[in-house]
C-alpha cells in the first residue's frame, strides 16, 4: 500500500516509486520518478523530479527541476531551478521558493512563495502574494495581486475581468 524511502536512507542514482501512497523522506542522489494517489516528498532530491498523483505535497528540497501534475498540488519546499506544475488546485506556500522559472497551469493558482526569475501562468483564477523577480505573464479569468505582491519586471495579463491590484503591490 505504501512506497516509502525513509528518512536517513540515501539512494545513489535515480529512484522510482509508485502506489496509492508514496513517501520520499530520504535522500535521492539522482532523479525521482513517482506516481500514485498521494505523494509526499519531504526529503532531498539532488536531481529532477517527475511526479504525477491525485494529491502531491512537496515540502522537501529539489536541487534541479520539478515537473509535477496532480489534482491538488502543494509546494512548501525549495526547487533549485525550474518548476512546471499542473493541476486543479495549485498552491505555492509562503515558505516555498522556485529559484528560477515557474510554468503553471491550473484551475486555481495561489502564489505565496517567491519566484527567482519569470512566472507564466494559465489558470481560471490566479493570486500573487509574494515576489517574482522578473516578468509575470498570466492568462486567466481573474487575477489578484495582494499587498505583498511584487513583480520586478513586466506584468502581462490576458483575461475577461479587470485585474485586482492592491495599492501596496509593486
Backbone bond lengths (Angstrom), bond angles and torsions (degrees), N, CA, C in turn:
res aa  C-N    CA-C-N  psi(-1)  N-CA   C-N-CA  omega(-1)  CA-C   N-CA-C  phi
1 X - - - 1.453 - - 1.520 113.04 -
2 X 1.321 116.83 -25.48 1.453 120.86 -171.70 1.532 109.90 -133.16
3 X 1.335 115.62 127.15 1.469 121.04 172.53 1.516 106.71 -102.18
4 X 1.329 116.63 116.30 1.460 120.89 -172.12 1.529 110.40 -127.08
5 X 1.331 115.24 130.99 1.460 122.29 165.44 1.530 104.22 -108.70
6 X 1.339 117.35 100.33 1.463 119.51 -171.83 1.525 114.00 -70.08
7 X 1.307 115.48 157.82 1.465 121.89 175.71 1.522 108.44 -57.54
8 X 1.327 115.97 141.73 1.456 120.69 179.78 1.524 113.50 91.56
9 X 1.320 118.29 -16.56 1.465 121.02 179.00 1.525 109.15 -90.30
10 X 1.333 116.20 137.97 1.460 122.34 -179.44 1.524 108.47 -118.13
11 X 1.326 116.48 129.96 1.456 122.56 176.45 1.521 108.11 -110.55
12 X 1.333 116.51 125.23 1.461 121.59 176.14 1.524 107.42 -92.54
13 X 1.334 116.87 114.70 1.457 121.05 -178.09 1.508 111.36 106.72
14 X 1.317 115.89 -173.44 1.463 121.93 -177.05 1.531 110.57 -71.49
15 X 1.350 115.44 152.57 1.470 121.44 -178.60 1.524 108.81 -130.40
16 X 1.337 115.59 132.98 1.461 122.87 -179.73 1.518 108.67 -117.40
17 X 1.355 116.98 131.95 1.462 120.98 179.24 1.519 109.30 -144.42
18 X 1.347 115.96 140.14 1.453 119.39 176.59 1.519 108.96 -152.43
19 X 1.345 115.11 157.28 1.457 121.31 179.04 1.508 110.71 145.93
20 X 1.330 116.72 178.59 1.463 120.12 -179.63 1.532 113.13 -60.72
21 X 1.355 115.61 -34.24 1.471 120.94 179.35 1.519 108.33 -134.04
22 X 1.334 116.04 124.75 1.466 121.71 178.49 1.518 107.37 -123.44
23 X 1.339 116.10 127.47 1.464 121.85 177.98 1.520 108.77 -126.81
24 X 1.327 115.93 122.09 1.463 121.90 178.11 1.533 106.82 -116.68
25 X 1.336 115.57 98.63 1.463 121.04 -179.76 1.518 112.38 -110.77
26 X 1.312 117.55 -11.67 1.461 122.04 -179.91 1.515 112.18 -87.56
27 X 1.333 115.45 -156.16 1.457 122.49 -178.32 1.520 108.52 -116.93
28 X 1.338 116.34 128.93 1.456 122.61 175.74 1.523 107.47 -112.28
29 X 1.334 116.46 113.72 1.461 121.22 176.96 1.524 108.59 -92.96
30 X 1.311 114.62 66.94 1.457 124.48 -177.08 1.510 107.42 170.82
31 X 1.315 116.64 -155.50 1.467 121.93 179.37 1.514 110.67 -95.02
32 X 1.349 116.09 152.60 1.463 122.30 176.36 1.519 109.01 -112.91
33 X 1.331 115.91 128.63 1.461 123.39 174.27 1.523 106.26 -119.95
34 X 1.339 117.32 119.43 1.463 119.83 -177.28 1.518 110.25 -141.60
35 X 1.337 114.63 144.00 1.463 121.01 176.60 1.516 107.71 -145.49
36 X 1.336 115.74 143.57 1.451 118.67 179.23 1.510 112.33 167.59
37 X 1.311 114.91 -172.23 1.454 120.76 179.29 1.514 111.65 -73.42
38 X 1.333 115.52 -58.24 1.466 121.37 179.38 1.517 108.14 -123.92
39 X 1.322 116.17 123.90 1.464 121.33 -177.82 1.515 108.88 -122.98
40 X 1.339 115.40 127.14 1.459 121.21 178.01 1.527 108.37 -123.87
41 X 1.322 115.65 124.09 1.461 121.18 176.75 1.525 106.60 -119.17
42 X 1.348 115.88 103.22 1.465 119.51 177.32 1.526 111.04 -120.30
43 X 1.325 116.51 11.43 1.455 122.23 176.43 1.515 110.59 -97.16
44 X 1.336 115.19 -151.36 1.462 122.26 -178.07 1.523 108.77 -122.57
45 X 1.324 115.94 129.44 1.464 121.66 174.74 1.525 106.51 -117.88
46 X 1.327 115.75 114.09 1.464 120.74 -177.66 1.521 111.30 -91.23
47 X 1.306 116.20 42.03 1.455 124.68 178.05 1.512 107.86 -160.62
48 X 1.329 116.25 -145.27 1.463 122.57 177.44 1.519 110.05 -96.22
49 X 1.350 116.15 161.27 1.464 119.68 168.27 1.526 108.65 -124.54
50 X 1.316 114.26 140.94 1.458 122.56 171.35 1.518 105.02 -127.41
51 X 1.339 116.18 113.48 1.460 121.80 -171.23 1.518 110.02 -134.05
52 X 1.338 116.03 137.17 1.462 122.28 173.36 1.522 107.91 -135.17
53 X 1.341 116.05 126.79 1.455 120.11 -179.88 1.506 110.99 -165.09
54 X 1.325 116.13 164.00 1.462 120.07 177.13 1.525 110.28 -66.29
55 X 1.340 115.98 -45.58 1.463 121.65 178.69 1.521 106.99 -128.21
56 X 1.345 116.15 121.94 1.459 121.22 -178.65 1.519 108.69 -122.77
57 X 1.334 115.55 127.27 1.459 122.18 177.81 1.520 107.51 -122.13
58 X 1.321 116.63 117.40 1.462 122.51 179.78 1.522 108.20 -115.55
59 X 1.334 115.78 98.57 1.462 120.17 -179.75 1.520 111.93 -114.38
60 X 1.314 117.12 -1.30 1.457 121.76 179.66 1.516 112.11 -91.54
61 X 1.336 115.26 -152.21 1.452 122.14 -177.42 1.526 109.88 -121.54
62 X 1.323 115.24 130.33 1.463 122.35 174.26 1.524 105.93 -115.38
63 X 1.331 116.97 120.20 1.461 120.42 -174.78 1.521 112.46 -70.58
64 X 1.337 117.38 -31.55 1.453 119.02 -175.62 1.521 111.00 -118.77
65 X 1.337 118.91 -120.15 1.465 122.50 -174.15 1.529 111.98 -96.19
66 X 1.342 115.54 150.79 1.464 122.14 175.72 1.515 108.73 -122.60
67 X 1.326 115.44 127.66 1.467 122.08 174.35 1.511 106.07 -122.66
68 X 1.331 116.20 111.23 1.462 121.19 -171.55 1.517 110.04 -132.59
69 X 1.341 115.86 135.52 1.458 121.65 172.34 1.516 108.20 -133.31
70 X 1.335 115.55 137.15 1.457 120.20 179.20 1.514 110.28 -173.58
71 X 1.313 116.31 162.30 1.462 119.66 177.04 1.524 109.99 -64.01
72 X 1.330 116.33 -47.44 1.469 121.95 177.90 1.521 107.41 -125.04
73 X 1.332 115.88 116.34 1.465 121.71 -178.63 1.521 108.05 -119.13
74 X 1.343 115.46 124.88 1.460 121.49 177.85 1.523 108.67 -124.39
75 X 1.326 116.15 125.58 1.462 121.84 177.72 1.519 107.66 -117.61
76 X 1.342 115.78 121.96 1.466 119.86 175.09 1.522 110.88 -127.62
77 X 1.326 117.16 2.29 1.455 122.63 179.86 1.518 112.11 -101.26
78 X 1.341 115.48 -156.26 1.458 122.54 -175.68 1.524 110.57 -116.16
79 X 1.316 115.41 133.85 1.458 122.67 173.67 1.527 106.05 -114.66
80 X 1.333 115.66 118.03 1.459 121.45 -170.92 1.515 115.61 -69.37
81 X 1.332 117.39 -25.10 1.456 119.59 179.47 1.519 109.76 -129.06
82 X 1.320 118.01 -109.49 1.465 122.52 -174.08 1.524 111.82 -103.50
83 X 1.347 114.92 152.24 1.461 121.28 176.80 1.518 109.35 -126.16
84 X 1.341 116.06 127.36 1.463 123.04 171.80 1.520 105.69 -115.72
85 X 1.335 116.44 110.64 1.462 121.73 -171.94 1.519 110.39 -126.30
86 X 1.345 116.32 138.25 1.459 120.73 178.83 1.519 109.19 -143.73
87 X 1.336 115.09 147.10 1.456 119.93 178.32 1.507 111.36 169.98
88 X 1.308 115.57 -175.18 1.464 121.26 177.40 1.523 109.71 -79.94
89 X 1.330 116.23 -44.83 1.460 122.48 -178.55 1.521 107.69 -129.93
90 X 1.324 116.59 117.14 1.461 122.48 -176.90 1.517 109.04 -120.73
91 X 1.348 115.90 125.11 1.461 120.69 -177.39 1.523 109.38 -131.59
92 X 1.329 116.78 118.85 1.456 121.96 169.37 1.519 106.07 -99.98
93 X 1.331 115.80 108.05 1.463 121.82 -176.22 1.526 111.07 -67.51
94 X 1.310 116.00 165.52 1.461 122.24 -177.20 1.527 112.34 -57.68
95 X 1.330 117.67 -31.09 1.464 121.85 -179.39 1.521 112.91 -81.70
96 X 1.329 118.21 -7.54 1.467 120.73 -176.99 1.516 111.38 -77.30
97 X 1.335 113.57 153.91 1.455 119.79 178.45 1.525 108.27 -145.98
98 X 1.337 115.55 125.50 1.459 122.11 170.14 1.515 104.49 -109.75
99 X 1.329 116.60 112.58 1.460 119.83 -171.02 1.520 113.95 -72.72
100 X 1.340 117.72 -23.00 1.462 119.21 178.51 1.529 109.44 -120.52
101 X 1.328 119.22 -111.70 1.463 122.33 -171.94 1.521 113.20 -105.05
102 X 1.342 114.41 151.56 1.461 121.66 175.76 1.516 108.89 -120.23
103 X 1.338 115.83 132.59 1.453 123.63 171.18 1.516 105.39 -123.97
104 X 1.346 117.53 118.57 1.461 120.54 -174.86 1.513 111.48 -134.94
105 X 1.328 115.65 139.63 1.451 122.68 174.26 1.513 107.90 -133.91
106 X 1.341 117.32 124.88 1.452 119.54 -174.27 1.524 110.12 -166.01
107 X 1.321 115.30 166.37 1.452 119.59 171.90 1.516 109.86 -68.47
108 X 1.327 115.38 -50.05 1.464 121.34 179.30 1.519 108.33 -130.01
109 X 1.328 116.91 124.85 1.462 122.30 177.85 1.518 108.11 -116.59
110 X 1.337 115.50 122.81 1.459 121.48 177.53 1.521 107.64 -118.48
111 X 1.332 116.00 110.98 1.459 122.27 -176.99 1.526 109.77 -105.46
112 X 1.328 116.11 98.72 1.455 121.50 175.90 1.519 111.36 -105.23
113 X 1.334 117.71 -14.98 1.454 122.62 179.93 1.514 111.33 -88.76
114 X 1.331 116.25 173.68 1.466 120.30 -177.48 1.526 110.65 -94.36
115 X 1.341 114.77 148.05 1.456 123.45 178.82 1.526 106.89 -120.56
116 X 1.325 117.43 123.68 1.463 122.01 -173.74 1.511 115.61 -75.08
117 X 1.329 117.84 -20.89 1.458 120.28 178.70 1.521 109.70 -134.57
118 X 1.346 117.26 -112.70 1.466 121.89 -176.03 1.525 111.54 -100.65
119 X 1.336 115.29 155.06 1.462 121.88 173.34 1.518 108.30 -129.89
120 X 1.337 115.55 131.67 1.465 122.56 175.98 1.515 106.92 -124.13
121 X 1.344 115.61 124.34 1.464 120.41 -173.79 1.517 109.94 -132.03
122 X 1.324 115.57 135.56 1.456 123.20 168.77 1.514 106.47 -121.33
123 X 1.321 117.76 119.08 1.462 119.81 -173.44 1.525 110.61 -159.15
124 X 1.312 114.93 169.15 1.446 120.38 172.45 1.530 108.57 -77.12
125 X 1.350 115.70 -52.08 1.467 121.86 176.61 1.518 108.92 -128.32
126 X 1.339 116.25 140.18 1.459 121.89 178.42 1.520 109.29 -133.16
127 X 1.350 115.30 134.84 1.460 121.38 176.14 1.522 108.43 -128.20
128 X 1.332 117.07 129.67 1.463 122.60 176.31 1.518 108.92 -113.59
129 X 1.354 116.00 127.24 1.466 121.45 -179.80 1.522 112.29 -133.23
130 X 1.330 118.49 27.87 1.455 120.81 179.26 1.522 109.16 -157.88
131 X 1.328 117.31 -158.62 1.466 122.32 -173.23 1.520 112.99 -96.44
132 X 1.321 114.76 136.51 1.455 123.14 164.82 1.522 104.54 -120.67
133 X 1.326 116.11 117.86 1.462 120.22 -171.80 1.523 113.45 -65.30
134 X 1.343 117.43 -33.88 1.463 119.26 -177.66 1.530 109.66 -122.73
135 X 1.320 118.68 -126.39 1.466 122.56 -172.47 1.527 113.22 -81.83
136 X 1.340 114.80 147.38 1.463 123.31 176.51 1.528 106.39 -125.34
137 X 1.327 115.98 110.70 1.457 122.14 -177.47 1.516 108.02 -114.29
138 X 1.351 116.52 123.00 1.458 121.12 -172.61 1.521 111.18 -134.66
139 X 1.329 116.04 132.59 1.460 122.99 167.21 1.518 105.08 -117.69
140 X 1.343 117.10 113.13 1.467 120.61 -173.97 1.524 110.32 -156.03
141 X 1.309 115.41 160.31 1.455 121.10 172.97 1.527 109.47 -65.57
142 X 1.355 115.35 -39.03 1.467 119.55 177.54 1.518 109.72 -150.51
143 X 1.340 115.00 154.13 1.461 121.17 177.94 1.517 108.29 -137.73
144 X 1.345 114.37 142.68 1.467 120.63 177.15 1.510 108.17 -132.77
145 X 1.334 116.67 129.13 1.454 123.10 171.71 1.521 106.98 -111.23
146 X 1.335 116.25 115.82 1.460 120.80 -177.50 1.527 110.09 -78.36
147 X 1.329 115.63 179.80 1.468 120.84 -179.83 1.525 111.99 -64.58
148 X 1.335 118.41 -20.38 1.464 122.19 178.91 1.527 112.79 -87.79
149 X 1.316 118.21 -6.83 1.466 122.41 -174.60 1.528 111.79 -72.87
150 X 1.328 114.71 140.42 1.461 121.13 177.06 1.527 108.14 -146.45
151 X 1.330 115.74 126.52 1.463 121.71 177.04 1.524 106.85 -118.80
152 X 1.345 116.62 117.12 1.460 121.25 -175.80 1.517 113.90 -76.10
153 X 1.330 117.53 -20.83 1.464 121.72 179.93 1.514 110.59 -116.30
154 X 1.330 115.03 -133.65 1.464 120.47 -178.69 1.526 111.19 -92.15
155 X 1.325 115.00 147.28 1.465 122.37 170.13 1.519 106.73 -107.98
156 X 1.337 116.60 119.12 1.466 122.15 176.24 1.514 106.81 -119.10
157 X 1.336 115.77 127.30 1.458 120.78 -174.93 1.513 110.29 -135.38
158 X 1.333 115.65 129.94 1.457 122.70 172.73 1.513 107.00 -119.16
159 X 1.356 116.53 122.93 1.444 120.50 179.04 1.512 111.26 -175.61
160 X 1.320 114.95 167.91 1.460 121.05 -179.18 1.530 112.01 -76.53
161 X 1.325 116.43 -42.37 1.472 120.87 -176.69 1.527 110.52 -88.40
162 X 1.304 115.86 150.83 1.469 120.27 175.02 1.526 108.65 -65.38
163 X 1.339 118.32 145.03 1.464 119.65 178.84 1.523 111.26 -67.01
164 X 1.323 115.54 146.85 1.456 121.60 175.71 1.530 106.60 -103.37
165 X 1.337 116.66 108.43 1.449 121.32 -176.50 1.526 108.70 -122.98
166 X 1.311 115.58 117.02 1.467 121.21 179.93 1.521 110.22 -64.79
167 X 1.319 117.60 149.17 1.466 122.89 -178.49 1.511 112.90 -57.67
168 X 1.337 118.48 -34.14 1.457 121.13 -176.77 1.541 112.69 -84.32
169 X 1.313 118.16 -7.41 1.468 120.58 177.61 1.528 109.36 -66.85
170 X 1.326 116.55 146.16 1.465 119.64 178.98 1.518 109.60 -121.66
